[in-house]
Amino acid sequence: MTLPVWQYQEEFVLNLLKGEEQTMSGTKTGGVQAASTNKKRYGKNFYERIGAMGGKISRGGGFAANPELARTAGAKGGKASRKTKTK
């Protein structure tokens, strides 16, 4: 059974008030802790292994292989995100 979000938030605030250190995802400290946990669980070479997996299945494509495609995609994205003047 999972707890509702408000209970997690309440627990987090109570722990902060007690002076306990909290690490959250999306922060540098949280990232360091996550990396440490991954290395403990899956071995010191965890990031090497997952990087090698990605490298082996790579087909060498992407924007680096085709700068013209990158330019046109960037132009399309820029036009789509540009704010227009309101009347």
N, C-alpha and C positions, 0 to 999 in steps of 0.2 A: 504494500500500500504506500502510495506517495503522499507526502504532505502538501497542502495548498501553499502557493507562493507566499502568502502573507505570513505563514508560520515560519518559513525560512528567513524572511526579512526580519521578523520579530526576534528570532533566535540570534541572527547576526548582530542586531542592535544591542541586545542584552549582553552578548559576548564582548562587544566593543566597550560597553559601560563597565564591564568587569575588568577591562584592561587586557583582555586576551587578544593576541595578534591574529588578524584575519587575512587570508589571501584570497583574492578574487580573480576569476578569469578575466582576461583582457588587460591585466596590469603586468608590469615587468616582474614583480615578485611572484605573481600567480603563474606566469610563464616559466620562470626558473623552477618553481616547485613542480609543475607538470612535467618538465623535461627530466627532472630528477626521478620522479615517480616512473616515467616511461623507461628510463635506463635501469632502474631497480627491477622492474617487472620483466622487461624484455631483453636485457643485456646492455652492455656498454656501447655496442655497435648498432643500436637500434636505428638511429638516424642514417647511418651509412647503408644499412640494409634496405630501408624504405626508399632512399634516394637511388640506390642501384636498381631497384624494381622499376621505378619510373624511367630511369635512363634506358633500361633494356627494352621497354615497350614503346619508347619515343620513336617517332617517324621523322624527326628533324624538321617538322613543319613550324607553323606559327608565324608571327610577324617578323621575326628575324630573317626568315627565309624569303619573305616577300614584302619588302618595304612599301611598295605601291599599295598593296592590300591594307597595310597598317595606316597609310595616309588617308585612303578613302573611308576606312572604318572610323578613324578619328574625326573626319569631317562630318560623317553622318551622325556620330554621337554628339558632336559639338552643336550641330543644328537642332537636334532633338532636345538638348538640355538648355538651349538658350531661352532666356525669358523674353517674352514679347511685351511691348508697351501696352498698357491698358488704356482703353478709350474713356 
